[in-house]
Amino acid sequence: MEKLTGIHPVHEALIAGRPLERIVIARGRRDRRVEEIVQLARRRGVAVRFEERGQLDRLAGAKEHQGVVAVAAARSSASLEDVLAHASADSKQKGLLVLLDGVEDPHNVGAIIRTALTAGAHGVILPERRAAGLTDTVARASAGALAHLPVAKVTNLAQAMEALKAAGYWLIGLDERAERNYTQADYTSPVGIVLGGEGKGLHDLVRKRCDFVVSLPTTGPVRSLNVSVAAGIVLFEAVRQRSL
């Protein structure tokens, strides 16, 4: 991750419109210049977090950061509205989106973005917190797909799911405990495929907002698949159904 440390470098990056993944500010660090950074970040749609100073020391790799550290992004994130508009502009197929609930490994996020693009998906949606950002690692793992597929970061994934439902999407969650096989779901309507994080799966609030919850049949002592592999299997089931 490329990091910017100190009030002036972070402020100038915001003024220049440089893509930033997030800004971390030390708890208790409040003055006019820090408040300007917070307000600029909000206008730019950059997430701001307040952490203990020790966290900033570790993130910056030094203590000379003035209580402000920014993590640069490989590219700016899109909005949920941007993703929906991109899907609506496709006259050949119904909307196909991927929602990531707490997928924190940047290699998994990059692989999912790559697979989503090859499957004809219109975008990926992930929360600001408990998720890998759009860093250079994600860009490299996506093998260039990040430059072509809209990726939206939302403050609240559960609220974004409600907005998708209002826009006519069915939400299909993937959970290894579900009784319904993933092939029994209908992917021919506008669909959002919801995938949980590594080792944790779907959060309860997210799971409850899914219209259907499905599982992948597995055998042997290891009953769950890597999330990027699972994403590929379900996405290409959608491709199969839509090609019939």
C-alpha positions in Angstrom: 0.0 0.0 0.0 1.3 3.5 -0.8 0.7 5.7 2.2 0.7 9.5 2.7 1.7 10.8 6.1 1.2 14.2 7.6 -1.4 16.9 7.3 -0.1 18.8 4.3 0.5 15.7 1.9 -3.0 14.3 2.7 -4.6 17.8 2.3 -2.9 18.3 -1.0 -3.9 14.8 -2.3 -7.5 15.6 -1.5 -7.3 19.0 -3.2 -5.8 17.3 -6.3 -8.5 14.7 -6.4 -6.1 11.8 -6.0 -7.8 8.5 -5.4 -7.6 7.6 -1.7 -8.7 4.4 -0.2 -9.1 5.8 3.3 -7.8 8.4 5.8 -7.0 7.5 9.3 -6.8 10.2 12.0 -5.6 9.7 15.6 -8.3 9.9 18.2 -8.3 13.2 19.9 -6.5 15.0 17.0 -8.9 17.9 16.4 -8.0 21.3 15.0 -8.9 23.5 12.0 -6.5 21.7 9.6 -7.7 18.3 10.5 -11.3 19.4 10.3 -10.6 20.7 6.7 -9.3 17.2 5.8 -12.4 15.6 7.2 -14.7 17.9 5.3 -12.8 17.5 2.1 -12.7 13.7 2.4 -16.5 13.7 2.9 -17.0 15.7 -0.3 -14.7 13.4 -2.2 -16.4 10.3 -0.8 -13.2 9.1 1.0 -13.7 7.1 4.1 -12.4 8.6 7.3 -11.5 6.5 10.4 -10.4 7.5 13.9 -8.0 5.1 15.5 -5.6 5.0 18.4 -2.2 6.6 17.8 -0.5 3.2 18.0 -2.5 2.1 15.0 -1.3 5.0 13.0 2.3 4.3 14.0 1.9 0.8 12.6 0.1 1.9 9.5 2.7 4.7 8.7 5.7 2.6 9.8 6.9 5.6 11.8 5.7 8.1 14.5 6.2 11.2 12.5 2.8 11.4 10.9 1.1 14.3 12.7 -1.9 12.0 13.5 -3.0 11.8 9.9 -2.3 8.9 7.5 -3.9 8.3 4.1 -3.8 5.0 2.1 -3.7 5.6 -1.7 -6.1 3.7 -4.0 -5.4 2.3 -7.4 -8.5 4.0 -8.6 -11.5 5.9 -7.3 -14.5 3.9 -6.3 -17.8 4.3 -8.1 -21.2 5.0 -6.4 -24.1 2.6 -6.1 -25.9 4.8 -8.6 -23.0 4.5 -11.1 -23.2 0.7 -10.9 -26.9 0.6 -11.4 -26.7 3.1 -14.3 -24.0 0.9 -15.9 -26.2 -2.1 -15.6 -29.3 -0.3 -17.0 -27.3 0.8 -20.0 -26.7 -2.8 -21.1 -29.5 -3.6 -23.5 -28.3 -7.2 -24.1 -28.8 -8.7 -20.6 -30.3 -8.0 -17.2 -28.3 -6.6 -14.4 -25.8 -8.9 -12.8 -24.0 -7.6 -9.7 -21.6 -9.0 -7.0 -21.8 -7.9 -3.4 -19.0 -8.7 -1.0 -19.8 -8.9 2.7 -16.5 -8.5 4.5 -14.1 -10.0 2.0 -10.8 -8.7 3.4 -8.1 -10.4 1.4 -7.1 -8.1 -1.5 -6.1 -11.1 -3.6 -9.6 -12.5 -3.3 -11.2 -9.2 -4.1 -9.0 -8.8 -7.2 -9.8 -12.3 -8.3 -13.5 -11.8 -7.9 -13.4 -8.5 -9.9 -11.6 -10.4 -12.7 -14.1 -13.2 -12.7 -17.1 -10.9 -12.5 -15.8 -9.0 -15.6 -15.3 -12.2 -17.6 -18.8 -13.4 -16.6 -20.4 -10.2 -17.9 -21.3 -8.7 -14.5 -22.0 -5.0 -14.4 -20.3 -4.2 -11.1 -19.1 -5.1 -7.7 -20.3 -3.6 -4.4 -18.4 -3.7 -1.1 -18.7 -1.9 2.2 -16.2 0.8 3.3 -15.4 -1.2 6.5 -14.4 -4.9 6.9 -13.4 -5.1 3.3 -10.2 -4.8 1.2 -9.9 -1.5 -0.5 -9.1 -0.7 -4.2 -5.3 -0.8 -3.6 -2.6 -1.7 -6.0 -2.6 -5.3 -4.7 -6.3 -5.6 -5.7 -5.5 -4.1 -9.1 -2.7 -6.5 -9.7 -4.8 -9.5 -8.6 -7.6 -8.4 -10.9 -5.2 -8.6 -13.9 -6.4 -5.3 -15.3 -10.2 -5.9 -14.7 -10.4 -3.2 -12.1 -9.9 -0.6 -14.8 -13.0 -1.9 -16.7 -15.5 -2.8 -14.1 -17.3 -0.3 -11.8 -16.6 -1.1 -8.1 -18.8 0.8 -5.6 -18.0 1.3 -1.9 -21.0 1.8 0.3 -21.3 3.0 3.9 -23.9 0.4 4.8 -24.2 -2.9 2.8 -27.6 -3.8 4.2 -29.0 -0.4 3.1 -27.5 -0.9 -0.3 -29.2 -4.2 -0.6 -32.6 -2.5 0.1 -31.8 0.0 -2.6 -31.1 -2.8 -5.1 -34.4 -4.5 -4.2 -36.2 -1.3 -4.9 -34.5 -1.2 -8.3 -35.9 -4.6 -9.1 -33.0 -6.9 -8.2 -33.2 -10.3 -6.5 -30.5 -11.0 -4.0 -29.0 -14.5 -3.8 -26.7 -15.1 -0.9 -24.1 -17.9 -0.8 -23.9 -19.8 2.6 -22.6 -23.3 3.1 -25.4 -24.0 5.6 -28.2 -23.3 3.1 -30.3 -26.3 2.0 -31.0 -25.0 -1.5 -28.5 -25.9 -4.2 -27.0 -22.9 -6.1 -28.3 -24.4 -9.4 -31.9 -24.2 -8.1 -31.9 -20.4 -8.0 -33.0 -18.3 -11.0 -30.3 -15.9 -12.3 -32.1 -14.7 -15.4 -33.7 -11.7 -13.7 -31.7 -8.7 -12.4 -29.6 -10.4 -9.7 -27.1 -9.5 -7.0 -24.9 -12.4 -5.8 -23.9 -11.9 -2.2 -20.7 -13.5 -0.9 -19.5 -13.5 2.7 -16.0 -13.0 4.0 -13.2 -15.5 4.5 -14.0 -17.9 7.4 -17.0 -15.8 8.6 -19.5 -16.1 5.8 -22.5 -13.7 5.6 -23.3 -11.5 8.5 -26.7 -12.1 10.0 -28.1 -8.7 8.9 -26.9 -9.3 5.3 -28.1 -12.9 5.2 -31.6 -11.8 6.3 -31.9 -9.4 3.5 -31.2 -12.0 0.8 -34.2 -13.2 -1.1 -32.7 -16.7 -1.4 -29.7 -18.3 0.3 -28.0 -21.2 -1.6 -25.0 -23.4 -1.1 -22.4 -25.2 -3.2 -22.4 -29.0 -2.8 -19.1 -30.2 -1.4 -17.6 -33.5 -0.2 -14.7 -34.4 2.0 -13.5 -32.9 5.3 -13.2 -29.4 4.0 -16.7 -28.2 3.4 -16.2 -24.6 2.1 -14.5 -23.2 -0.9 -12.3 -20.1 -1.3 -14.7 -17.1 -1.8 -13.2 -16.2 -5.2 -13.6 -19.8 -6.4 -17.2 -19.9 -5.1 -17.9 -16.6 -6.9 -16.7 -18.0 -10.2 -18.9 -21.1 -9.9 -22.1 -19.1 -9.2 -21.3 -16.4 -11.7 -20.9 -18.9 -14.5 -24.1 -20.6 -13.5 -25.7 -17.3 -14.1 -24.0 -17.2 -17.5 -25.2 -20.7 -18.3 -28.8 -19.9 -17.4 -28.8 -16.6 -19.3 -27.5 -18.4 -22.5 -30.3 -20.9 -22.6 
